[in-house]
Amino acid sequence: MAGGPQRVTTRDLVGVFGRIGLLSFGGPAAQIALMHRELVERRRWMNEPDFLRALSFCMLLPGPEAMQLATYAGWQKAGVRGGLIGGGLFVLPGAVVIVCLALLYGHFAALPVVIALFLGVKATVVIIVIEAILRVARRALQKPTHWVIAALAFLALFAFQLPFPLVIAIAALWGAMITRATATELATRLPLAHLPRVLGIGGALWAAPLVLAYATGQSFLTDLGLFFSKLAVVTFGGAYAVLAYMTQTVVQDYGWLTTAQMMDALGLAETTPGPLILVTQFVGMVAGLAQGGIGTALVAGALVLWVTFVPCFIWIFAGAPMIGWIATRPRLTGALAAVTAAVVGVIANLSLWFAAHVFFGQVGQIDFGPLHLIRPVLGTLNLTAVTLAIIAGWLLLRRHWGLGPVLGLSALVSLGLWLVFGWG
């Protein structure tokens, strides 16, 4: 029976989730559609209500919902073993690709031909982020209050540069306050028996590499692990939602990467299978290359992967038995709906920031009291980047081409223009 209690072999789990991991291109929508086809339609490992209920639950959590859905599906079939296989194989192929891309990038990124290719990729990513705003807005902005929350979140980040975690916390608090509790909510008990073991073991595993880095005096790795651990807890809405916050910290506070490198990181992460939040692994590896070479890069990448994805397993193993209880919590649902609405404003801020740095060679800042606004230098407008973005927008938004072909075509057109006109 679909979604029933029958168990499956480890070989079955590896085969199915390995296939999903290798084919999981195109972002969460495409990845969720792939899992629905494999798990509901072909294998009948889950029935439709189970799948939709699990998806709704995963969308409430911080972190990549598609990866967490794969973890839940594996957990439902084979407990913790299945969850580790499902979530692990969803991430592994993309992580391997990122290792190769980061090492190649570290050695060849300064070459003019590579810079030309990346301009096309970055111009396309501007359109991809705009597409993400439209997609999230359709789902998130269901009420007038949600539109207000999205607008206020945008202003808080774009005009006042408030910390991203603070914006998310305020949105969640407001959403909970304006949602009324019900008799069902008050009467339903929270299942807690499994929590001490899951949180104890999971928390210890999550913290172990950080403790080791601190104990051995590895200040760079300690700072890297602590920052990306914090990022994992506030990653509502996916990598797009936290990219500007990540850039501010990584570029301005720590100086690990440049703004241009951060934009290249997102462009490369778009080309790999698996969740887009793998961009954090790329950032960690490029930072590690600058700090100590290939060895440090590999350790840094592994550390960032660990602190980013171990929490995803903890959320599923702790929360999956509580799905029925969560469904009876209107205030929790209201808080997370407000967070999702705020994410629309967060991604809108990212799109303007990203577009400014792609389309203009120089971007300054205007400070006026509490206001801090970006100020592109008009004389540095890159018409090639603008043209490439217009082409990519037409292909993605109007012609509905796949992401991979558009990224590849944009990179090749950018390279061709550079070869002919020699810009930059």
N, C-alpha and C positions, 0 to 999 in steps of 0.2 A: 504494500500500500504506500502511496506517495507520502513522504514526510513521516512514515511510521518509525517504530523503534528498532527495526532490523539493523544489524551491523554490517559493515563492509570491510574488506581486507585492506591492509596497508598498500598493497599493490594497486588496488582499485583507486584509492585516495590519491596516490602519487600520480597515476595516469591521468585522472580527471583534472585535478588541480594543477598539475604540471602543464597540461594543455591550456587551461585557462590562463595561467601565468605567462606562457609564451605568446598568447594571442591577445593579451590585454592592452592593446593600443587604443588611443583615441579619447582618453579621459573617462571619468566615472560613468557617464551615461552609456557609452559604448561597452564599458566593462560590465556594468550591471545587466545590460541586454545579453551579453555573451554568457554570463552566469545563469540567467533565466533560461536561455536556450539549452545549456548543458545540464543544469541541475533540475529544472522543472519539466521541460519539454522532452529532452532526450533520455535522461537517466531516471526521471521521476523520483529523485532523492528527496525533493521537497514538493509539497503541493502549493497551489497559488496563494491561499491565505497565509500559510507559513512563510512563504517567500516575502510577501508584501509586509507582513508584521515584522519580520526580521529586518527588512530594508528600512522601515520606518524607525525602528529602534536604532539601527546603525547611523542613521542620519541625525539622531540626537546627540551622538557622541563626538568628542574631539577626535581628529584624525581622519584618515581616508576611509570613507564609508564603504567603498567597493572592497578594499582589503579586509575590513572588519566583517563585511557580509560573507566573504569567502571563509574567514575564520569561524563565523557562526555556523555556516553550512557544514564545515568539517566537524565542529564540536557536536552538532546535532546527530551526525552519523556515527561518530566514534570517540566522543568525549574529548578530553584534553589532547590526546594523540591526534585525533582528526582535526582539531582546531589548529594545532601547531603546523600540521601538514598543509591545511588549506590556506592559512594566512602566510606561512613561510614561502610556499611555492608561488604565491601571488606576487611576492616581493623579489624573490631570488633572481629571476631572469633579468629584470630591470637593473638590479643592483650590480650584477656582473657587467652589464653593458656600461653602466655609469663608471665603474672602475676603469674600463678601457678608455672611455671618452675623457675622463678627468686626466689620466696620465698623458694621453695624446694632446689634450688641450694645454697642459702645463708645458709641453715642449714646443708646440707649433703655433700657439695662439697669436704670437707677435708677427707672424708672417703676413705680408700684405694680402696674399691670396686668401688666407684664412679670414682675415678681417673683412674682405669683400664678401665672402660666403656668409659670414655671420650677420652682416647688415641685412641681407634678405631674410634670414631667420628671425632677427629681432623685429623687423617691420611686420612680419606675419604674426608674431606673438602679440603685438599691439592689438591686432584684430581678434586674436584668440581670447584675450582678456575681455575685450568688449563683448564678444559672444558669450563669455562666462557670465557677465553682468546680466545680459538679457535672459539667459537660461535660469539663473538663480532668482532673478526678479519675478519671473512668471510663477515660480513656486512659492516664493517667500512673501511677496507683497499682496496679501489677500484682504487686508483691512486698511482703512485710512491711517490708523495708528502705526501700522507697519511702514507706510510711506514716510511718516514723520520720523520714526526711529532711523530709517535708512538715511534720510536727509541730515539728521543731527549727527549720526555717526560719520558721515562724509565730512561735515564741517569740522567736527572735533579733530579729525585726523589731518585734513587738507589745510585748514586755516589755523588751527591752534596746536597741531602736532601733539595731541594728548597721547599717552602711552596706549598701545593697542589693547593690552590686557584690561586696562581701566575701562575703555569703551565697551568691551564685551561684558565686563562685570556689571556696569551700569545698565546695559540693555537687558541682561538677565534679571536683575533686581526689579527693574520697571515692569517687565513682562509678568513676573510672579505677582507683583503688587496689584496689577490691574485685572488679574484673573481670579475669579471667585472659587473657593473650595466647594465641594459637593459632599452630600451625605456619604456617597460611595467612597470618596477619597478619605474621609475621616474614619470610616469603618474598616477599610481594607488594611490588613497587616502586611508589613514589609518582611519578606523572607530573608533572614539574616544568617542562618546557620552556616552557610558556606563561606561567608565573607572573610572571617579572620584568617582562614587557611589561604584563600586566594590572595588576599591583600598582603598577608605576611610573606608568603613565598615570592609572589610577584614583585612586591616592593623591594625585597632583599636582592633579587636578581637584577632589577632595574638599577639599584644603587651600587651594585658590586664594582663595576668598572670605574665609577666615579671615586669610590673609596680607594681603589687601587691607584688611580692616577694621583690623587691627593697625597696618599701615603708615600708614594715614590717621588714626590716633588715635581711632578709634571704639570706645571702651572698652565701651559697652553692647553693641554688635553683636559685639565680640570675645568677651566673656563669654557671650553668648547662643549664639554658634556653637560655642564650646568645650564648653559644657555639653551641648548637644544632639548634638554629635559623640560625646561619651562615652556619652550615653544610647543612641545608635544601636548601639553595640557590645555593650551588655548587655541589649538588649530581647529576651530569651528569654521566650516565653509571651505576647507581644503587649502592647498598651498597658495592659491591666489590671495586668500584673505590675509595671510601672514607674511607675504613676500615683502611688502613695504616695511613692516616692523622688523623683519629679519635683516633687510638691507640696512636700515638705520643702525641696528646694533652691530652687525658684522663690519660695515664700512666705516661708520662714524665713531662708534664707541671703541671697537677693538682694532680696527684697521687691518683686518685679516685679508679682505678683498677690496677691489675697487668697484665703483658703481657699474662700470662697463662689464667687469667680470660677473657681477650678479645677474646682469641682463643676459649675458651669454649662458649662464647656468640654467636659467629658465628655458631659454631656447633649446638647449641640448636635452633637458629633461623632457621636453615635449616630444622628442623623437624616440623615446624608449618605451618598452612595455612596462606595465605596473603603475602604481600611483605616482602622481606628479610630485608628491611630497618627497620623492627621492632626490629632488633638487637639493635637499639638505645634505645628503651624502656627497654630492658634487661639491657643494660649498666647503664641507669639511675637508675633502681631499685637496682641493685647490689651496685652501689655507694651510694644510699640512705640508704641501709641496714647498710653499714659501718659507715655512718654519724650519723644515729639516730634511727635505728631499722625499724620495719615493717611500722609504720605510715609514716615516712620520705620516705621510699621506695615507698609506694603507691602514695604519692604526687609527688615524683620525676618522677616516671613512667608516671603518667598522664600529667605532665608538658612537658616531652619529647615528648610524643605522640602528644600533642597539637601543639607545635612549629614545629614538623616535618611534620605534615599532613595538618594543616590549610593552609600553603602556596600552597599545591597541589590543594586545592579547589579554592584558589585565582587565580592560573594560568589558571585553566579551565574556571572559570566564567568570567575572564577578556579576555582570549584569544580565547575561542570557537567562538564568533561572528566574529573573525578576521582571521579564517582559510583561507578564499579566498584571503585575502590580503597577508598573510604570504606566500602563494604559489607563489606570484609574486616577492618575495624578494630574488634574487640569492645570494646577499652578506650575508644575514642572514643564508640562507641555507648553504653557504660555510663556515661561521664561525662555525656553529654547526656540520658540517661534520668534520671539523678540530678538534673540541672538542671530537667527538666520536673516531677519530683516536688516539688522545692523551690518551683516556681512555684505549685503548689497552696496551699502555706502562705503564699506572698506574696500571692496573691489573697484568701485568707481574711483576712489582715491588712487588706488594702484594704477588704474588705466591712465589717468592724467599724468602721474609721475613717470610711468614707463614711456608714454608717448613723448613727453617733453625731452627725456634723455635720449630717445631714439631719433627724434626729428631735429633736434638742435645740438650743435657741437658744444655749446656752453649753456649751463643752467645755473643761475644765481639764486639769491633769496632776498625777499623784502621783509624786514622786521619792523613792525609797528605796534608797540605795546605787546599784548598777548598774541597778536596775529603774526604768523610766520608763513609767507606765501612763496612758492617757487616762482622764479622770473627767468624764463628762457630769453637768451640774447637773440633778438630777431635776425641780426646779420649773420648768424651761424646756422640758419635753416638749411637742412639737407634735403634738397628737392628729390634726390634719388630715393631716399628713405620714404618720403611722402608718396612718391609714385608707386613704389613697391607695396606699400601698405594699401593703397587704393586697389591695386590689382588683386592682392590677397583678400581684401574685403569683398570684392566682387565675386571671387571664386568660392570663398567660404560661405558668405551670407546670402548670396543671390543664386549662385550655381550649385551650392551644396556639395562641393568637392570634398574628398577626404582630407584629413589634416596632413597626413604624410606626403601625398602628392603636392599639396600647396606649399609646404615647407621646402620640399626639394626643388620645385620650380622657382620659388622666390630666391633661393640661394643661387641657383644657376643663372637666373636673370641678373641678379646683383653682380655675380662674377663676370658675366658677359659685358655688362655696362662698364665695369672697372677695366676690363681688358681693352675695350674700345676707346673709352674717354679718359681713363687713368685718373679718376677722382680719388681724393684722399692720399 
